[in-house]
């Protein structure tokens, strides 16, 4: 049985914990959960897990094989290197933090020194395997167009635009992935994953729209190069408890946990 330490118990953390408990993540169990304030953890968590702690020392002393991060960019910055140096792999959700080159370099160094891995699920986007394979050859373009309904931009720098009662799509950002991941960390982890899989943060293009005509978080991916051309449109249902999160993110992380246990891996 795969023993998991979970960092974060918000929308994604709770949903993945539920999937693990129900057996949808394979033969796995969560042995400990690290949160900022255990007193704010609800009764479901308290009754479902062996330990909920706010003490990082206690968390890392637990008997676990892999750490799953679902707590935001600050948590990835704080705990990724420590996880790797402790001899565990980390499954990371908040990959937008890796737009910081110095952080990425430190994590890479920690992974090499410890012979462990930082694992990044596909999250809210498909075709990362094809983008990654294409990037082995020459690539002319990688562009991601992000369209989300106004509610999905609440709590971000685009909230003012989203509150204008628009009746047509409004493009509020067009540029490179690095600036977008820094400016909109709650919405574009998918963009960071795409950049890392393909041609990097400074060569990946992005357009972001507040779009009152869509009900789903919609991604249009275009890649052209030596391999040919790729076009993908993916319409993600927003997670009911948090419209900034796509439901596919939870399913992708659940699948990633299951994949760690599989003997035949498709799409490697």
C-alpha positions as CSV (number, residue, x, y, z in Angstrom):
1,X,0.0,0.0,0.0
2,X,1.3,3.4,-0.9
3,X,1.6,5.7,2.1
4,X,0.9,9.4,1.4
5,X,1.6,12.6,3.2
6,X,-0.7,15.4,2.0
7,X,0.1,19.1,2.3
8,X,-3.0,21.2,2.1
9,X,-6.6,20.5,2.8
10,X,-8.5,23.0,0.7
11,X,-10.6,22.3,-2.4
12,X,-8.1,20.0,-4.1
13,X,-6.7,18.4,-1.0
14,X,-10.1,17.4,0.4
15,X,-11.3,16.0,-3.0
16,X,-8.1,14.0,-3.5
17,X,-8.3,12.7,0.1
18,X,-11.8,11.6,-0.5
19,X,-10.8,9.8,-3.7
20,X,-8.0,8.0,-1.9
21,X,-10.3,7.0,0.9
22,X,-12.8,5.6,-1.6
23,X,-10.1,3.6,-3.3
24,X,-10.2,5.5,-6.6
25,X,-6.4,6.2,-6.3
26,X,-5.4,2.6,-6.1
27,X,-4.1,0.8,-3.1
28,X,-3.1,4.0,-1.2
29,X,-3.7,5.7,2.1
30,X,-3.1,9.1,3.6
31,X,-1.2,8.8,6.8
32,X,-0.7,12.4,7.7
33,X,-2.0,15.9,6.6
34,X,0.0,19.1,7.0
35,X,-2.1,22.3,7.3
36,X,-1.4,25.8,8.5
37,X,-4.0,25.7,11.3
38,X,-5.4,22.3,12.4
39,X,-8.1,24.0,14.5
40,X,-9.7,25.1,11.2
41,X,-9.9,21.6,9.9
42,X,-13.5,20.3,9.6
43,X,-14.9,17.3,11.5
44,X,-14.7,15.1,8.4
45,X,-11.0,15.4,8.3
46,X,-10.6,14.9,12.0
47,X,-12.5,11.7,11.8
48,X,-10.9,10.4,8.6
49,X,-7.2,10.6,9.0
50,X,-4.6,9.4,11.4
51,X,-3.1,12.8,12.0
52,X,-3.8,16.4,11.1
53,X,-0.9,18.6,12.0
54,X,0.5,22.1,11.7
55,X,3.9,20.9,12.7
56,X,6.2,20.3,9.8
57,X,8.7,18.3,11.9
58,X,5.9,16.0,13.0
59,X,4.7,15.7,9.4
60,X,8.1,14.7,7.9
61,X,8.7,12.2,10.7
62,X,5.7,10.2,9.6
63,X,6.1,6.9,7.8
64,X,5.2,8.0,4.3
65,X,6.6,7.2,0.8
66,X,5.4,10.2,-1.2
67,X,4.2,13.7,-0.5
68,X,1.3,15.3,-2.4
69,X,1.3,19.1,-2.4
70,X,-2.1,20.8,-2.8
71,X,-1.6,23.9,-0.8
72,X,-0.5,26.7,-3.2
73,X,2.7,28.3,-4.4
74,X,4.0,29.2,-0.9
75,X,3.8,25.6,0.2
76,X,5.7,24.3,-2.8
77,X,8.4,26.9,-2.2
78,X,8.6,25.9,1.5
79,X,8.4,22.1,1.3
80,X,9.6,20.8,-2.1
81,X,13.3,20.8,-1.3
82,X,12.7,19.4,2.1
83,X,10.5,16.6,0.7
84,X,13.2,15.6,-1.8
85,X,16.0,15.7,0.8
86,X,13.9,13.5,3.1
87,X,14.1,10.8,0.5
88,X,10.5,11.1,-0.9
89,X,9.1,12.1,-4.3
90,X,6.7,14.9,-4.4
91,X,3.5,15.2,-6.5
92,X,3.1,18.9,-7.0
93,X,-0.1,20.9,-8.0
94,X,1.1,24.5,-7.6
95,X,3.7,24.4,-10.4
96,X,3.2,28.1,-11.3
97,X,5.8,28.7,-8.6
98,X,8.4,27.2,-10.8
99,X,8.3,30.3,-13.0
100,X,10.9,31.4,-10.5
101,X,14.1,30.2,-12.1
102,X,16.1,30.2,-8.8
103,X,13.4,28.0,-7.1
104,X,13.4,25.6,-10.1
105,X,17.2,25.3,-10.0
106,X,17.2,24.6,-6.2
107,X,14.5,21.9,-6.6
108,X,16.4,20.4,-9.5
109,X,19.6,20.3,-7.4
110,X,17.7,18.8,-4.5
111,X,16.3,16.1,-6.7
112,X,19.7,15.2,-8.1
113,X,21.3,15.1,-4.7
114,X,18.6,12.9,-3.2
115,X,18.0,10.8,-6.4
116,X,14.2,11.6,-6.0
117,X,11.7,13.3,-8.3
118,X,9.3,16.2,-8.4
119,X,6.3,14.9,-10.3
120,X,3.9,17.2,-12.1
121,X,0.5,15.9,-13.1
122,X,-1.1,17.1,-16.3
123,X,-3.7,18.9,-14.2
124,X,-6.3,20.8,-16.2
125,X,-4.7,20.4,-19.6
126,X,-4.3,17.4,-21.9
127,X,-1.7,16.6,-24.6
128,X,1.4,17.5,-22.5
129,X,2.9,14.2,-23.6
130,X,2.6,15.3,-27.3
131,X,3.9,18.8,-26.5
132,X,6.9,17.3,-24.6
133,X,7.7,14.9,-27.5
134,X,7.4,17.7,-30.0
135,X,9.8,19.8,-28.1
136,X,12.5,17.3,-28.7
137,X,12.6,18.7,-32.2
138,X,12.2,22.2,-33.5
139,X,9.1,24.1,-32.4
140,X,7.7,27.2,-34.1
141,X,4.9,28.0,-31.7
142,X,3.2,27.0,-28.5
143,X,0.1,29.1,-27.6
144,X,-2.5,28.6,-24.9
145,X,-5.8,30.5,-25.0
146,X,-7.6,30.6,-21.6
147,X,-11.3,31.4,-21.4
148,X,-13.1,31.3,-18.1
149,X,-16.4,32.6,-16.9
150,X,-16.4,35.8,-14.8
151,X,-16.8,33.9,-11.5
152,X,-13.5,32.0,-12.1
153,X,-11.5,35.2,-12.0
154,X,-12.8,36.3,-8.6
155,X,-10.0,37.0,-6.2
156,X,-7.4,37.5,-9.0
157,X,-6.1,40.7,-10.6
158,X,-8.7,40.2,-13.3
159,X,-11.6,40.5,-10.8
160,X,-12.2,44.2,-11.8
161,X,-12.7,43.2,-15.4
162,X,-14.8,40.2,-14.5
163,X,-17.2,42.5,-12.5
164,X,-18.1,44.7,-15.5
165,X,-21.2,42.7,-16.6
166,X,-19.6,41.9,-19.9
167,X,-21.7,40.3,-22.6
168,X,-18.8,39.5,-25.0
169,X,-15.3,38.0,-24.3
170,X,-12.7,40.4,-23.1
171,X,-8.9,39.6,-23.5
172,X,-7.2,41.2,-20.5
173,X,-3.8,39.6,-21.0
174,X,-1.7,38.6,-24.0
175,X,2.0,37.9,-23.5
176,X,4.4,35.3,-22.3
177,X,3.8,32.5,-19.8
178,X,6.4,33.7,-17.2
179,X,4.6,37.0,-16.6
180,X,1.2,35.3,-16.6
181,X,2.1,32.7,-14.1
182,X,3.4,35.3,-11.7
183,X,0.5,37.7,-12.1
184,X,-2.3,35.1,-12.0
185,X,-1.0,32.3,-9.7
186,X,-4.5,31.0,-8.8
187,X,-5.5,30.3,-12.4
188,X,-2.6,29.3,-14.5
189,X,-0.8,26.4,-13.0
190,X,-1.8,24.7,-16.2
191,X,0.3,27.2,-18.1
192,X,3.3,26.5,-16.0
193,X,2.9,22.7,-16.6
194,X,2.7,23.4,-20.4
195,X,5.8,25.6,-20.3
196,X,7.8,23.0,-18.4
197,X,6.7,20.2,-20.7
198,X,7.5,22.2,-23.9
199,X,9.6,25.2,-24.8
200,X,9.8,27.1,-21.5
201,X,8.2,30.1,-19.9
202,X,9.7,32.7,-22.1
203,X,8.7,31.0,-25.4
204,X,5.2,29.9,-24.5
205,X,2.5,32.4,-25.5
206,X,-0.8,32.9,-23.7
207,X,-4.0,34.9,-24.1
208,X,-6.5,35.1,-21.2
209,X,-10.1,36.0,-21.5
210,X,-13.0,36.9,-19.1
211,X,-15.7,35.2,-21.2
212,X,-19.4,35.4,-20.2
213,X,-20.3,33.1,-23.1
214,X,-18.6,30.0,-21.6
215,X,-19.7,27.9,-18.7
216,X,-16.5,25.9,-18.5
217,X,-12.9,26.7,-17.9
218,X,-11.8,26.4,-21.5
219,X,-8.3,25.9,-22.9
220,X,-7.3,26.1,-26.5
221,X,-3.8,24.7,-27.2
222,X,-1.9,25.2,-30.4
223,X,1.5,23.9,-31.1
224,X,3.4,23.8,-34.4
225,X,6.9,22.5,-35.3
226,X,9.0,19.8,-36.8
227,X,6.5,17.2,-35.7
228,X,3.5,18.8,-37.5
229,X,0.6,20.7,-35.8
230,X,-1.4,20.1,-32.7
231,X,-4.8,21.7,-31.8
232,X,-6.7,20.9,-28.7
233,X,-9.8,22.4,-27.1
234,X,-10.6,21.3,-23.5
235,X,-13.7,22.4,-21.6
236,X,-13.2,21.8,-17.9
237,X,-16.1,21.9,-15.5
238,X,-15.3,24.2,-12.6
239,X,-15.1,22.4,-9.3
240,X,-18.4,23.0,-7.4
241,X,-16.6,24.3,-4.3
242,X,-14.2,26.6,-6.1
243,X,-14.8,27.8,-9.7
244,X,-11.1,28.7,-10.1
245,X,-10.3,25.0,-10.0
246,X,-11.1,22.7,-12.8
247,X,-12.6,19.3,-11.9
248,X,-10.0,17.7,-14.1
249,X,-7.3,18.8,-11.8
250,X,-8.6,16.6,-9.0
251,X,-9.0,13.7,-11.4
252,X,-5.5,14.2,-12.8
253,X,-3.9,14.2,-9.3
254,X,-5.9,11.1,-8.4
255,X,-4.7,9.3,-11.5
256,X,-1.1,10.4,-10.8
257,X,-1.3,8.7,-7.4
258,X,-2.7,5.6,-9.0
259,X,0.0,5.6,-11.7
260,X,2.8,5.5,-9.1
261,X,1.6,2.0,-8.3
262,X,1.1,0.7,-11.8
263,X,3.4,-1.8,-13.4
264,X,2.3,-1.0,-17.0
265,X,2.4,2.7,-17.7
266,X,0.8,4.1,-20.8
267,X,1.9,7.5,-22.1
268,X,5.3,7.6,-20.3
